[in-house]
Amino acid sequence: MKRNLSFKRMLAVALSLFMLTAVTSACGSDDDSSAWPSKITFGAVPAEDAGELATLYDTTMSILKDEIDGLEEIDFFEASEYAGLIEGLIAGRVDAAQFGGFSYVLATQTGAKLDVAGVLVDGPDAIPGYRSYLVTKPGSDVNGIDDLRGKKVCFVDPGSTSGFLFPSEGLLSAGMDPSETSTDIDPIFAGGHDVAVLSVVNGDCDAGFAADVFFVNKDGGPGILVKGGDINGVIDDVGDDDQNPENADVRIIWKTEYIASPPTAINTATLPADFIAKFKEVLNTKANVDYALANGYCTGTPEENTCSFRDDWGYIAKSDSFYDGIRKVCEVTKASKCD
């Protein structure tokens, strides 16, 4: 009897261990990386030279592929405008995208199922924000935003945060209609920040709006257009962002308040929740200059390097509520593109 009882106890223990293993395996299947996609599509809209757009994310893409189990390929989708990018997300053709803050808000309001994966910043302790600058040519009779009435004004895109929404608030405060059908100004949508600025330089627009990074970098040095040789210099009438002012092609005459930094959004309708969690973890802890340099993804120093994070340091974590300030500007401007 004792031997039989001992056998029964051993059998019970064995069955218990088997059931525990089975339950554990079943629970783990929800987070099984083998079910994650091997390929995703990442989209963006040109902010610089369209031919170089994909290369601006090279380091980010390499880190994501190395650090996310099973992710072998990230297809880059270049949309001509934000509307096309939003359409691709809603249709399920795009899994993640780099947005401006305004276009992210638009996407969430028009049916895209998105989560903020990370926010681009100039440094790990930097203020996650940027500004829009209004520029004209040196010697122009346009000396501030109040002087834009009756002028040809270049914007970037109706879905651009720094290239339209925040400038719209400034124009409304100056008593002018910024809309596409405005009779107060002659609005022109250039399609890119660089094109808006160069249209001013070439005389196609009397003034234009573009993000600050095109004129000055995070350390106070030359911005994208100056460093790239597209413009020779900048005079800053309202601050200290002068760059080679003796040879300046443009003059900064007005600046917005700080705008929430551009987010990378991820499509919750096309990707599993555990994959999204891993994507966000990698983006916010490893997709940055410090990690990239330490792990051989690029070379140089934190200040001067070959890393590709646009013109930024990398990403930090933020939630959807970080963009409530943009939603408030939408309420103030009642911009048609906010609907």
C-alpha atoms as one frame of an Amber mdcrd trajectory, in Angstrom:
protein
   0.000   0.000   0.000   2.769   2.411   0.891   4.518   1.691  -2.396   1.249
   2.226  -4.309   0.590   5.500  -2.470   4.092   6.718  -3.230   3.581   5.925
  -6.904   0.302   7.819  -6.950   1.970  10.844  -5.348   4.770  10.768  -7.929
   2.206  10.517 -10.707   0.288  13.475  -9.303   3.463  15.580  -9.142   4.373
  14.630 -12.693   0.899  15.527 -13.938   1.061  18.848 -12.071   4.409  19.693
 -13.664   3.064  18.753 -17.089  -0.021  20.970 -16.632   2.132  23.858 -15.370
   4.385  23.567 -18.407   1.394  23.472 -20.727  -0.219  26.514 -19.102   3.046
  28.433 -19.156   3.557  27.617 -22.822   0.001  28.673 -23.652   0.376  31.970
 -21.798   3.679  32.628 -23.532   2.135  32.182 -26.948   0.540  35.649 -26.727
   4.033  37.153 -26.609   5.618  34.710 -29.023   7.977  36.727 -31.216   7.787
  33.998 -33.842   4.359  35.427 -34.700   5.786  38.920 -35.228   6.096  40.308
 -38.756   9.383  39.827 -40.586   8.663  42.903 -42.695   6.996  46.249 -41.974
   6.512  49.453 -43.946   7.730  52.799 -42.593   6.466  56.017 -44.172   7.502
  59.664 -44.201   6.943  62.879 -46.141   9.884  64.835 -47.587  11.104  67.648
 -45.389  14.399  67.942 -47.206  15.679  66.805 -50.590  13.296  63.979 -51.463
  16.106  61.904 -52.912  17.788  61.717 -49.518  14.709  61.126 -47.366  15.173
  57.397 -46.718  18.837  57.830 -45.754  17.828  60.104 -42.866  16.462  57.030
 -41.073  19.213  54.521 -41.914  20.577  54.205 -38.389  17.126  53.968 -36.824
  16.110  51.210 -39.239  19.309  49.239 -38.663  18.860  49.306 -34.888  15.198
  48.284 -35.092  16.017  45.325 -37.344  18.862  44.167 -35.110  16.974  44.489
 -31.847  13.484  43.202 -32.745  13.290  39.440 -33.069  12.411  38.282 -36.554
  12.257  41.736 -38.130  14.314  41.396 -41.287  13.072  44.144 -43.583  11.690
  47.666 -43.278  10.302  49.002 -46.537  10.469  52.771 -46.835   7.346  54.478
 -48.176   7.822  58.069 -49.343   4.512  59.920 -49.538   4.261  63.139 -51.522
   2.076  64.736 -48.833   0.719  63.955 -45.387  -2.722  63.052 -46.742  -1.199
  60.145 -48.668   0.659  58.932 -45.586  -2.521  59.039 -43.477  -4.437  57.208
 -46.201  -1.768  54.491 -46.245  -2.040  54.011 -42.468  -5.828  53.806 -42.513
  -5.737  51.327 -45.415  -3.205  49.159 -43.577  -0.447  49.632 -46.157   1.806
  51.510 -43.714   2.790  50.139 -40.285   4.744  53.052 -38.838   5.357  56.643
 -39.895   7.292  59.765 -39.107   4.910  62.684 -38.695   4.818  66.335 -37.888
   2.768  66.940 -34.760  -0.169  68.409 -36.698  -0.301  65.595 -39.228  -0.252
  63.072 -36.362  -3.251  64.795 -34.776  -4.995  64.846 -38.171  -4.345  61.134
 -38.625  -5.845  60.248 -35.247  -8.899  62.380 -36.000  -9.521  60.870 -39.421
  -9.575  57.200 -38.518  -5.958  56.037 -38.230  -5.400  53.749 -35.218  -2.096
  55.042 -33.905   0.099  55.058 -30.844   3.056  57.389 -30.252   6.137  55.187
 -30.531   8.662  57.927 -29.764   9.472  61.602 -30.205  12.523  63.082 -31.892
  14.675  65.359 -29.701  17.970  67.223 -29.963  19.430  65.505 -26.898  18.499
  63.209 -23.996  17.738  66.206 -21.758  16.571  68.614 -24.467  13.181  70.315
 -24.593  11.148  68.161 -27.010  10.101  71.050 -29.184  10.991  73.253 -32.137
   9.764  76.453 -33.795   8.625  77.770 -37.138  10.465  80.753 -38.602   9.090
  83.302 -41.042  11.776  84.415 -43.484  12.131  86.889 -46.298  15.034  88.237
 -48.365  17.403  90.855 -46.952  16.212  94.292 -48.043  12.567  93.191 -48.353
   9.833  95.574 -47.184   8.310  92.642 -45.271   9.627  93.118 -41.743   7.187
  91.069 -39.691   4.084  88.932 -39.871   1.884  92.067 -39.926   3.396  92.971
 -43.311   2.182  89.844 -45.124  -1.137  91.275 -46.304  -1.294  91.162 -50.094
   1.956  89.178 -50.330   2.808  85.783 -51.807   3.416  83.593 -48.770   4.994
  80.141 -48.993   3.779  77.426 -46.635   4.980  73.821 -46.614   1.856  71.659
 -46.719  -1.700  72.016 -45.346  -0.861  69.110 -43.012   2.420  70.570 -41.736
   2.703  71.680 -38.104   5.494  74.240 -38.455   4.822  74.829 -42.139   1.148
  75.770 -41.815  -0.780  75.244 -38.562   1.271  77.364 -36.161   1.926  80.061
 -38.799  -1.866  80.124 -39.306  -2.329  81.039 -35.657   0.132  83.900 -36.105
  -1.652  85.195 -39.185  -5.050  85.034 -37.482  -3.654  87.016 -34.551  -2.471
  89.589 -37.108  -6.008  89.803 -38.539  -5.409  87.805 -41.719  -7.030  84.689
 -43.132  -4.343  81.993 -43.624  -6.572  79.498 -45.459  -6.063  78.144 -48.948
  -8.854  80.425 -50.196  -7.537  83.533 -48.445  -7.930  86.938 -50.076  -5.695
  88.575 -47.442  -2.577  86.820 -48.680  -1.651  84.744 -51.730  -0.938  81.329
 -50.117   1.423  78.960 -51.932   2.068  75.392 -50.735   5.618  74.501 -51.688
   5.542  70.853 -50.585   8.719  70.941 -48.484  10.473  73.157 -45.950  13.499
  73.540 -48.184  11.355  74.432 -51.209   9.460  77.061 -49.205  12.715  78.769
 -48.240  14.295  78.505 -51.687  11.106  79.917 -53.229  11.724  83.031 -51.130
  15.370  83.160 -52.199  14.369  82.791 -55.868  11.711  85.495 -55.618   8.718
  83.185 -56.155   7.388  84.079 -52.697   7.705  87.312 -50.739   8.041  85.394
 -47.484   7.859  81.799 -46.295   7.611  79.574 -43.239   9.905  76.662 -42.360
  11.121  74.777 -39.279  14.022  76.246 -37.311  16.343  73.282 -38.027  16.721
  74.450 -41.622  18.479  77.600 -40.435  20.257  76.655 -37.214  21.094  73.336
 -35.554  20.616  72.345 -31.921  24.074  73.627 -30.968  23.563  77.037 -32.566
  25.545  76.147 -35.688  24.514  76.025 -39.350  21.161  74.398 -40.073  20.289
  71.987 -42.881  20.122  74.518 -45.711  23.199  76.451 -44.630  25.294  73.350
 -44.014  24.168  71.844 -47.298  25.122  74.964 -49.246  21.557  75.660 -50.394
  21.698  79.112 -48.822  24.802  81.088 -47.926  23.703  82.614 -44.646  20.938
  83.828 -42.352  20.245  87.129 -40.595  18.076  86.793 -37.475  16.173  90.014
 -36.741  14.370  88.565 -33.716  17.040  86.480 -31.994  20.622  85.270 -32.164
  20.445  82.631 -34.881  22.674  84.510 -37.344  24.646  82.233 -39.684  27.249
  83.851 -41.924  25.116  87.037 -41.943  27.429  89.006 -44.242  26.425  86.662
 -47.089  22.839  86.033 -45.993  20.178  84.965 -48.500  17.315  85.069 -46.001
  16.270  87.102 -42.991  14.271  85.693 -40.050  11.537  88.176 -39.111   9.151
  86.191 -36.855   9.080  82.972 -34.800   6.314  80.837 -33.329   6.167  79.486
 -29.795   7.659  76.042 -29.227   5.854  73.171 -30.946   5.756  69.564 -29.684
   8.497  67.567 -31.422   7.635  65.275 -34.360   6.425  61.811 -33.360   7.020
  58.435 -34.863   3.604  56.757 -34.791   2.876  53.048 -35.008  -0.213  51.463
 -36.499  -2.105  49.513 -33.829  -4.463  48.107 -36.471  -1.729  46.244 -38.371
   0.736  45.173 -35.676   0.374  42.970 -32.549   0.498  44.671 -29.157   3.627
  42.856 -27.963   5.485  43.802 -31.159   4.444  47.437 -30.645   5.717  47.339
 -27.064   9.095  46.014 -28.240   9.259  48.570 -31.073   8.686  51.405 -28.587
  11.240  50.006 -26.132  13.958  49.779 -28.786  13.139  53.155 -30.311  13.278
  54.998 -26.980  16.277  53.272 -25.425  18.538  52.457 -28.379  17.633  54.615
 -31.381  19.879  57.510 -30.456  23.343  58.837 -31.180  24.895  57.626 -27.919
  23.839  53.998 -28.391  24.581  54.039 -32.118  28.148  55.273 -31.573  28.797
  52.844 -28.718  27.615  49.890 -30.798  29.280  50.663 -34.105  26.283  51.789
 -36.152  28.114  55.018 -37.006  31.336  56.825 -36.197  32.410  60.134 -34.734
  31.541  62.050 -31.590  28.186  62.986 -30.049  28.611  66.416 -31.653  29.959
  65.366 -35.082  29.086  61.912 -36.396  27.834  59.862 -39.318  24.662  58.717
 -37.534  21.321  59.113 -39.354  18.604  60.380 -37.012  17.527  63.218 -39.290
  19.247  66.184 -37.629  18.376  64.970 -34.134  19.924  63.000 -31.271  17.258
  60.299 -31.218  13.962  59.386 -29.588  12.338  59.668 -26.161   9.024  58.299
 -24.919   5.895  60.472 -24.960   2.174  59.730 -24.965  -0.662  60.930 -27.186
  -1.534  63.702 -24.687   1.776  65.411 -25.527   0.032  66.695 -28.659  -2.924
  68.277 -26.859  -1.270  71.677 -27.386  -1.617  71.202 -31.127  -5.249  70.200
 -30.676  -5.743  73.463 -28.793  -4.238  75.459 -31.667  -6.680  73.667 -33.961
  -9.529  74.860 -31.763  -8.219  78.442 -31.866  -7.544  78.573 -35.602 -10.531
  76.438 -36.626  -8.360  75.412 -39.544 -10.273  73.369 -42.080  -7.484  70.796
 -42.128  -8.063  70.138 -38.414 -11.494  68.644 -39.141
